[in-house]
Amino acid sequence: MTGSVGQFTTVDDTADASWFIRFMDVANAVPEYGEIRESLVGALGPLAGRDVLDVGCGTGDDARELAALGARVVATDISDAMLAEARRRGGAVRFVREDVHALSFPSASFDGVRVKLVRQHSPAIDTADDELVRVLRPGGRLAVFDYDFETLALDHPDRETTRAIVRYWVDNHREGWSGRQLRRRFASRGMTGLSITPHTVQMPFGFFRSSMEGTLTQAVRAGAVPADPARWWRPLVEAEADGHFFASLTGYVLGATR
């Protein structure tokens, strides 16, 4: 099965969630993802003895890192399959099924809220952002990471087709510009002390292919790009074999106080 990174809100509707689990493992193994996780921890501030909500936890690896730093962690996901995998992997974390657009927690429940690569999939991002702020206690810290998908840089000889594919890929995410909007969205919700830290991820070929392959198939079916994906992939495969493949993507960590 080849999934699509634009389908993370519908994992349970697929016949096999394993593609999404593998994709998350591949992504978390990229060195720059470790730097992103550290940046999110820094944005949250001291964690020992604090109540932290991890929204969109996926397989739970990041939530376990927060717990290891002394936080009392509640980790949520909309996917039962992801939560089953998270629970299978264990850890001192309470995993619960929640929708970020309608969190069941009372207002002011948490000292910290962490959200990584979730809002970009949201069908109602304003509602999601309201909920993230609502469950924070006064003085609590919010830490968010989202990509800006239009920052994708790819070395490819066919500029015209590549631009068409990238545009389709950006728009295949419900909120492909969510990274660039972080400051405005949370400042408008009364958050203070806002900081924005950019992170550029150099994408290994395998990670890039997993990110793009399903979307490219959809783009061809939709007639958005020429109907010969093998031809487009060929110079990238050759570049990887020669050690010259290059792709990068930039996202932003927001830190803010309620």
VOBA-1610 file (N, C-alpha, C; in pm, whole numbers, padded with zeros to 5 digits, always signed):
BEGIN
Met+00084-00120+00000Met+00000+00000+00000Met+00087+00125+00000Thr+00049+00225-00081Thr+00113+00355-00077Thr+00013+00457-00028Gly+00041+00515+00087Gly-00048+00615+00142Gly-00008+00753+00096Ser-00073+00852+00153Ser-00045+00991+00120Ser-00037+01070+00250Val+00060+01162+00256Val+00076+01241+00378Val-00042+01334+00401Gly-00127+01352+00303Gly-00246+01433+00323Gly-00362+01358+00384Gln-00342+01228+00418Gln-00452+01144+00465Gln-00443+01108+00613Phe-00363+01182+00690Phe-00345+01142+00829Phe-00470+01159+00914Thr-00568+01234+00869Thr-00693+01243+00944Thr-00788+01128+00914Thr-00752+01043+00818Thr-00840+00933+00778Thr-00767+00798+00783Val-00671+00786+00871Val-00594+00662+00880Val-00685+00541+00902Asp-00785+00556+00989Asp-00871+00442+01022Asp-00965+00404+00909Asp-00974+00488+00806Asp-01057+00455+00691Asp-00982+00374+00586Thr-00851+00357+00606Thr-00771+00279+00512Thr-00775+00132+00552Ala-00747+00046+00455Ala-00749-00098+00483Ala-00634-00141+00571Asp-00524-00065+00568Asp-00403-00104+00640Asp-00331+00023+00683Ala-00320+00044+00815Ala-00256+00165+00867Ala-00104+00155+00872Ser-00049+00043+00830Ser+00094+00022+00847Ser+00178+00123+00771Trp+00128+00171+00655Trp+00205+00271+00580Trp+00227+00395+00665Phe+00125+00441+00735Phe+00134+00562+00815Phe+00228+00541+00935Ile+00223+00424+00995Ile+00313+00394+01107Ile+00457+00392+01060Arg+00482+00327+00946Arg+00619+00324+00892Arg+00666+00464+00856Phe+00576+00544+00798Phe+00613+00679+00760Phe+00656+00760+00881Met+00583+00750+00990Met+00620+00823+01111Met+00754+00778+01165Asp+00781+00649+01159Asp+00911+00599+01206Asp+01025+00650+01119Val+01003+00651+00987Val+01106+00703+00896Val+01131+00851+00923Ala+01024+00927+00941Ala+01038+01071+00966Ala+01113+01097+01096Asn+01076+01028+01202Asn+01140+01053+01332Asn+01286+01013+01334Ala+01329+00929+01238Ala+01469+00888+01230Ala+01555+00991+01156Val+01493+01087+01088Val+01570+01191+01020Val+01636+01280+01125Pro+01766+01307+01115Pro+01837+01380+01222Pro+01772+01512+01260Glu+01724+01588+01161Glu+01666+01718+01192Glu+01539+01707+01276Tyr+01473+01591+01271Tyr+01354+01575+01355Tyr+01390+01573+01503Gly+01509+01521+01535Gly+01555+01530+01673Gly+01571+01673+01717Glu+01622+01759+01629Glu+01636+01900+01660Glu+01500+01967+01678Ile+01403+01927+01598Ile+01268+01982+01611Ile+01208+01942+01746Arg+01225+01817+01785Arg+01172+01773+01914Arg+01237+01850+02028Glu+01368+01872+02020Glu+01436+01950+02123Glu+01384+02093+02127Ser+01358+02151+02011Ser+01307+02287+02005Ser+01167+02295+02067Leu+01085+02195+02044Leu+00952+02192+02105Leu+00961+02179+02257Val+01053+02096+02305Val+01073+02082+02449Val+01117+02216+02508Gly+01211+02283+02441Gly+01254+02413+02489Gly+01142+02514+02494Ala+01052+02509+02396Ala+00939+02603+02393Ala+00840+02576+02506Leu+00832+02451+02551Leu+00741+02417+02661Leu+00792+02465+02796Gly+00923+02479+02810Gly+00980+02516+02938Gly+00995+02397+03030Pro+01020+02420+03160Pro+01041+02309+03255Pro+00923+02211+03253Leu+00954+02081+03254Leu+00850+01979+03239Leu+00827+01897+03365Ala+00922+01888+03453Ala+00911+01799+03569Ala+00789+01835+03652Gly+00702+01734+03673Gly+00584+01752+03756Gly+00473+01831+03692Arg+00481+01858+03563Arg+00381+01940+03496Arg+00289+01854+03409Asp+00167+01900+03395Asp+00067+01830+03314Asp+00077+01878+03170Val+00107+01785+03080Val+00131+01820+02940Val+00040+01737+02851Leu-00020+01804+02754Leu-00104+01740+02654Leu-00026+01734+02523Asp-00013+01613+02466Asp+00050+01595+02336Asp-00061+01561+02237Val-00088+01653+02146Val-00200+01640+02054Val-00153+01578+01923Gly-00221+01474+01878Gly-00182+01407+01755Gly-00056+01326+01773Cys-00058+01236+01871Cys+00065+01168+01916Cys+00112+01060+01821Gly+00026+01012+01731Gly+00069+00905+01642Gly+00112+00782+01720Thr+00233+00736+01693Thr+00284+00615+01759Thr+00331+00639+01902Gly+00330+00764+01947Gly+00358+00794+02087Gly+00503+00812+02123Asp+00593+00806+02027Asp+00736+00815+02060Asp+00771+00950+02122Asp+00716+01058+02067Asp+00747+01190+02121Asp+00686+01207+02261Ala+00568+01153+02281Ala+00504+01162+02413Ala+00588+01091+02519Arg+00645+00978+02482Arg+00730+00906+02576Arg+00854+00988+02612Glu+00905+01064+02517Glu+01019+01151+02546Glu+00981+01257+02650Leu+00862+01314+02636Leu+00816+01413+02734Leu+00802+01351+02872Ala+00747+01232+02878Ala+00731+01164+03007Ala+00866+01134+03070Ala+00965+01099+02989Ala+01099+01071+03040Ala+01163+01196+03101Leu+01115+01313+03063Leu+01165+01439+03118Leu+01088+01481+03242Gly+00997+01396+03288Gly+00929+01420+03415Gly+00789+01475+03405Ala+00737+01494+03284Ala+00602+01546+03269Ala+00499+01436+03291Arg+00380+01476+03336Arg+00264+01386+03338Arg+00193+01407+03205Val+00200+01308+03118Val+00161+01327+02978Val+00031+01256+02946Val-00061+01331+02887Val-00178+01275+02822Val-00155+01295+02671Ala-00161+01186+02597Ala-00134+01192+02453Ala-00260+01150+02378Thr-00297+01228+02278Thr-00421+01204+02206Thr-00395+01182+02057Asp-00487+01110+01995Asp-00487+01097+01849Asp-00629+01067+01807Ile-00661+01100+01682Ile-00793+01073+01628Ile-00804+00932+01573Ser-00689+00863+01559Ser-00684+00731+01496Ser-00673+00620+01601Asp-00767+00527+01599Asp-00759+00411+01687Asp-00639+00324+01653Ala-00606+00315+01524Ala-00491+00233+01484Ala-00361+00290+01539Met-00346+00422+01531Met-00226+00485+01586Met-00219+00467+01737Leu-00332+00484+01804Leu-00333+00468+01950Leu-00302+00325+01990Ala-00349+00229+01914Ala-00318+00089+01943Ala-00168+00065+01933Glu-00104+00122+01832Glu+00041+00107+01817Glu+00114+00180+01929Ala+00066+00299+01967Ala+00128+00373+02076Ala+00121+00295+02207Arg+00005+00237+02235Arg-00009+00158+02358Arg+00077+00033+02352Arg+00088-00028+02234Arg+00173-00146+02222Arg+00318-00115+02254Arg+00362+00004+02217Arg+00501+00044+02245Arg+00523+00082+02390Gly+00415+00105+02464Gly+00425+00124+02608Gly+00464+00264+02649Gly+00510+00276+02774Gly+00553+00405+02827Gly+00459+00459+02931Ala+00510+00553+03011Ala+00434+00614+03121Ala+00351+00731+03068Val+00260+00700+02976Val+00178+00799+02909Val+00035+00747+02905Arg-00062+00837+02926Arg-00202+00800+02910Arg-00244+00836+02768Phe-00278+00734+02689Phe-00317+00754+02550Phe-00470+00751+02540Val-00528+00854+02481Val-00674+00862+02470Val-00712+00912+02331Arg-00828+00869+02285Arg-00878+00913+02155Arg-00947+01047+02171Glu-00901+01146+02096Glu-00958+01280+02102Glu-00947+01344+01964Asp-01041+01433+01937Asp-01039+01516+01817Asp-00997+01656+01860Val-00892+01710+01801Val-00841+01842+01840Val-00946+01951+01825His-01047+01927+01742His-01150+02028+01721His-01256+02028+01830Ala-01255+01927+01917Ala-01355+01918+02024Ala-01296+01837+02139Leu-01192+01891+02200Leu-01126+01820+02311Leu-01221+01808+02429Ser-01219+01693+02494Ser-01313+01668+02604Ser-01262+01722+02738Phe-01141+01773+02743Phe-01083+01819+02869Phe-01143+01953+02911Pro-01158+01974+03042Pro-01206+02105+03088Pro-01108+02215+03051Ser-01156+02337+03047Ser-01069+02450+03021Ser-00962+02457+03128Ala-00845+02508+03089Ala-00733+02528+03182Ala-00691+02398+03251Ser-00677+02290+03174Ser-00642+02159+03229Ser-00491+02131+03230Phe-00414+02201+03146Phe-00275+02161+03124Phe-00178+02279+03138Asp-00059+02245+03190Asp+00049+02344+03199Asp+00119+02362+03065Gly+00110+02262+02978Gly+00174+02271+02849Gly+00095+02192+02746Val+00094+02241+02624Val+00030+02172+02511Val+00131+02168+02397Arg+00152+02048+02345Arg+00249+02028+02237Arg+00175+01971+02116Val+00200+02031+01998Val+00128+01993+01877Val+00229+01990+01762Lys+00258+01872+01710Lys+00357+01860+01603Lys+00292+01799+01479Leu+00292+01876+01370Leu+00247+01827+01240Leu+00104+01774+01244Val+00017+01851+01309Val-00125+01816+01321Val-00213+01919+01252Arg-00190+02046+01280Arg-00279+02152+01232Arg-00282+02157+01080Gln-00174+02116+01015Gln-00168+02122+00869Gln-00270+02029+00803His-00323+01933+00880His-00425+01842+00829His-00567+01883+00868Ser-00580+01994+00940Ser-00709+02028+01001Ser-00811+02077+00899Pro-00934+02023+00905Pro-01041+02075+00820Pro-01106+02201+00878Ala-01070+02237+01003Ala-01127+02355+01068Ala-01022+02411+01162Ile-00919+02475+01107Ile-00802+02511+01185Ile-00833+02616+01291Asp-00926+02706+01266Asp-00959+02806+01368Asp-01018+02739+01492Thr-01105+02641+01471Thr-01161+02567+01584Thr-01053+02492+01659Ala-00962+02429+01586Ala-00852+02357+01650Ala-00767+02450+01734Asp-00733+02566+01680Asp-00648+02660+01754Asp-00718+02712+01878Asp-00848+02736+01868Asp-00924+02778+01986Asp-00916+02672+02097Glu-00927+02546+02060Glu-00922+02438+02157Glu-00783+02427+02222Leu-00679+02442+02143Leu-00543+02434+02199Leu-00521+02540+02307Val-00571+02660+02282Val-00558+02767+02380Val-00650+02744+02500Arg-00770+02697+02474Arg-00869+02679+02581Arg-00821+02586+02691Val-00755+02476+02655Val-00718+02377+02757Val-00590+02413+02831Leu-00526+02524+02792Leu-00406+02570+02863Leu-00444+02649+02988Arg-00370+02626+03096Arg-00386+02709+03215Arg-00323+02846+03193Pro-00370+02949+03264Pro-00302+03079+03256Pro-00154+03063+03290Gly-00070+03118+03207Gly+00074+03101+03224Gly+00128+02975+03160Gly+00038+02892+03107Gly+00081+02768+03043Gly+00148+02795+02909Arg+00226+02696+02864Arg+00305+02712+02742Arg+00251+02626+02629Leu+00248+02685+02512Leu+00209+02616+02390Leu+00332+02600+02302Ala+00352+02479+02248Ala+00462+02452+02155Ala+00405+02382+02032Val+00423+02442+01915Val+00363+02392+01791Val+00470+02384+01683Phe+00468+02275+01606Phe+00551+02269+01487Phe+00465+02234+01368Asp+00478+02317+01263Asp+00413+02289+01135Asp+00507+02326+01023Tyr+00498+02252+00914Tyr+00570+02287+00793Tyr+00498+02398+00717Asp+00573+02466+00634Asp+00516+02545+00526Asp+00552+02468+00400Phe+00457+02399+00342Phe+00488+02303+00236Phe+00538+02368+00108Glu+00510+02498+00093Glu+00558+02564-00027Glu+00707+02599-00019Thr+00771+02567+00093Thr+00916+02585+00104Thr+00993+02466+00048Leu+00924+02367-00006Leu+00995+02252-00061Leu+01093+02296-00169Ala+01218+02259-00151Ala+01322+02283-00252Ala+01368+02148-00305Leu+01360+02130-00436Leu+01395+02002-00497Leu+01479+02027-00621Asp+01594+01962-00627Asp+01680+01972-00744Asp+01633+01873-00849His+01568+01925-00953His+01513+01842-01059His+01527+01915-01192Pro+01564+01848-01301Pro+01584+01918-01428Pro+01456+01968-01494Asp+01340+01910-01459Asp+01214+01949-01521Asp+01142+02047-01428Arg+01167+02175-01447Arg+01111+02275-01356Arg+00959+02285-01369Glu+00909+02284-01489Glu+00766+02305-01510Glu+00683+02196-01444Thr+00719+02070-01470Thr+00645+01959-01409Thr+00663+01958-01258Thr+00784+01987-01214Thr+00811+01986-01070Thr+00729+02093-01000Arg+00719+02211-01059Arg+00637+02316-00997Arg+00491+02273-00989Ala+00440+02206-01092Ala+00301+02160-01090Ala+00280+02055-00981Ile+00376+01965-00968Ile+00366+01861-00867Ile+00372+01921-00727Val+00465+02014-00705Val+00478+02077-00573Val+00350+02152-00538Arg+00294+02223-00635Arg+00170+02296-00607Arg+00058+02201-00567Tyr+00045+02091-00637Tyr-00057+01992-00602Tyr-00030+01936-00463Trp+00097+01909-00433Trp+00136+01855-00302Trp+00102+01951-00190Val+00131+02080-00211Val+00097+02182-00111Val-00053+02183-00085Asp-00130+02186-00193Asp-00275+02198-00179Asp-00340+02067-00137Asn-00267+01955-00143Asn-00319+01828-00094Asn-00327+01827+00058His-00252+01916+00123His-00265+01938+00267His-00373+02045+00289Arg-00462+02021+00381Arg-00570+02117+00400Arg-00517+02255+00438Glu-00406+02257+00511Glu-00346+02384+00553Glu-00198+02382+00518Gly-00170+02389+00388Gly-00032+02379+00342Gly+00055+02498+00380Trp-00009+02610+00421Trp+00065+02729+00465Trp+00060+02748+00617Ser+00023+02645+00691Ser+00001+02663+00834Ser+00126+02711+00907Gly+00244+02671+00862Gly+00366+02714+00929Gly+00385+02863+00928Arg+00362+02926+00814Arg+00385+03071+00804Arg+00279+03152+00877Gln+00170+03088+00916Gln+00060+03160+00981Gln+00062+03151+01134Leu+00158+03079+01189Leu+00156+03051+01333Leu+00152+03178+01418Arg+00241+03272+01392Arg+00247+03392+01476Arg+00113+03466+01475Arg+00060+03491+01357Arg-00065+03566+01347Arg-00179+03495+01416Arg-00192+03366+01394Arg-00306+03293+01448Arg-00307+03292+01601Phe-00191+03273+01662Phe-00192+03263+01808Phe-00178+03399+01877Ala-00120+03498+01812Ala-00123+03633+01866Ala-00266+03684+01871Ser-00346+03651+01770Ser-00485+03695+01766Ser-00569+03628+01873Arg-00518+03521+01933Arg-00588+03452+02041Arg-00535+03492+02178Gly-00460+03600+02183Gly-00415+03655+02310Gly-00291+03592+02368Met-00225+03504+02293Met-00102+03444+02342Met+00010+03548+02344Thr+00100+03537+02440Thr+00207+03635+02456Thr+00343+03565+02450Gly+00448+03648+02442Gly+00584+03594+02442Gly+00609+03501+02326Leu+00553+03532+02211Leu+00562+03442+02096Leu+00704+03440+02039Ser+00751+03320+02010Ser+00878+03302+01942Ser+00857+03206+01826Ile+00931+03228+01718Ile+00926+03143+01600Ile+01067+03098+01567Thr+01086+02965+01560Thr+01218+02909+01529Thr+01206+02825+01403Pro+01277+02864+01295Pro+01270+02786+01171Pro+01357+02661+01179His+01310+02554+01115His+01386+02430+01104His+01377+02380+00961Thr+01490+02366+00895Thr+01494+02311+00761Thr+01541+02166+00767Val+01461+02079+00710Val+01488+01936+00709Val+01540+01897+00572Gln+01662+01845+00565Gln+01711+01788+00441Gln+01657+01647+00431Met+01579+01622+00328Met+01501+01499+00319Met+01582+01390+00248Pro+01613+01280+00315Pro+01672+01166+00244Pro+01577+01118+00134Phe+01633+01053+00034Phe+01551+01013-00080Phe+01434+00925-00039Gly+01457+00828+00050Gly+01349+00739+00091Gly+01236+00814+00160Phe+01270+00911+00243Phe+01171+00992+00313Phe+01096+01078+00212Phe+01170+01138+00119Phe+01105+01221+00017Phe+01009+01137-00068Arg+01054+01020-00109Arg+00968+00937-00193Arg+00842+00896-00119Ser+00855+00859+00008Ser+00737+00824+00086Ser+00642+00943+00099Ser+00698+01064+00111Ser+00617+01183+00127Ser+00542+01219+00000Met+00603+01192-00115Met+00553+01243-00242Met+00480+01140-00327Glu+00513+01012-00314Glu+00469+00913-00411Glu+00317+00902-00420Gly+00250+00893-00306Gly+00105+00879-00308Gly+00037+01002-00367Thr+00090+01120-00330Thr+00033+01244-00382Thr+00053+01254-00533Leu+00170+01213-00581Leu+00195+01217-00725Leu+00098+01127-00800Thr+00071+01010-00746Thr-00027+00920-00808Thr-00163+00988-00817Gln-00204+01056-00709Gln-00331+01127-00710Gln-00330+01240-00812Ala-00217+01311-00822Ala-00208+01423-00916Ala-00220+01376-01060Val-00161+01263-01091Val-00171+01208-01227Val-00316+01170-01257Arg-00381+01103-01161Arg-00521+01064-01180Arg-00611+01185-01200Ala-00576+01295-01131Ala-00657+01417-01141Ala-00625+01499-01265Gly-00524+01456-01340Gly-00484+01529-01458Gly-00410+01658-01429Ala-00358+01671-01307Ala-00288+01794-01268Ala-00145+01797-01317Val-00088+01680-01349Val+00049+01671-01400Val+00051+01568-01512Pro+00156+01569-01596Pro+00164+01470-01704Pro+00156+01327-01652Ala+00098+01239-01730Ala+00065+01103-01686Ala+00181+01005-01703Asp+00301+01046-01662Asp+00415+00955-01668Asp+00504+00978-01546Pro+00457+00935-01427Pro+00536+00960-01306Pro+00673+00894-01310Ala+00687+00780-01379Ala+00817+00713-01385Ala+00922+00803-01450Arg+00880+00877-01551Arg+00974+00968-01619Arg+01021+01077-01523Trp+00929+01129-01440Trp+00966+01234-01345Trp+01057+01180-01235Trp+01031+01057-01191Trp+01115+00999-01085Trp+01255+00963-01134Arg+01270+00935-01264Arg+01395+00879-01314Arg+01518+00964-01279Pro+01520+01096-01304Pro+01640+01172-01268Pro+01666+01180-01118Leu+01560+01168-01039Leu+01578+01169-00894Leu+01642+01038-00846Val+01597+00927-00904Val+01658+00797-00872Val+01804+00798-00913Glu+01834+00853-01031Glu+01972+00859-01076Glu+02056+00950-00987Ala+01998+01062-00943Ala+02070+01151-00853Ala+02102+01084-00720Glu+02007+01006-00670Glu+02031+00932-00546Glu+02144+00832-00565Ala+02145+00762-00678Ala+02251+00664-00705Ala+02387+00730-00715Asp+02389+00854-00766Asp+02515+00927-00782Asp+02555+01006-00656Gly+02466+01005-00556Gly+02494+01079-00433Gly+02466+01228-00443His+02382+01269-00540His+02356+01410-00561His+02213+01452-00530Phe+02129+01361-00484Phe+01989+01396-00460Phe+01980+01504-00352Phe+01894+01603-00377Phe+01871+01707-00276Phe+01725+01748-00273Ala+01668+01744-00153Ala+01535+01801-00127Ala+01534+01850+00016Ser+01470+01963+00039Ser+01458+02014+00175Ser+01322+02079+00194Leu+01282+02088+00320Leu+01151+02143+00356Leu+01167+02217+00487Thr+01107+02335+00498Thr+01122+02418+00618Thr+00990+02427+00694Gly+01001+02416+00825Gly+00888+02435+00914Gly+00927+02526+01029Tyr+00832+02551+01118Tyr+00853+02650+01223Tyr+00798+02599+01356Val+00877+02618+01461Val+00832+02592+01598Val+00786+02724+01659Leu+00663+02725+01705Leu+00611+02839+01780Leu+00611+02805+01928Gly+00660+02898+02008Gly+00646+02891+02153Gly+00566+03013+02198Ala+00469+02993+02289Ala+00387+03104+02333Ala+00330+03074+02471Thr+00294+03179+02541Thr+00236+03168+02677Thr+00094+03218+02676Arg+00009+03143+02747Arg-00129+03191+02759Arg-00137+03298+02869
//
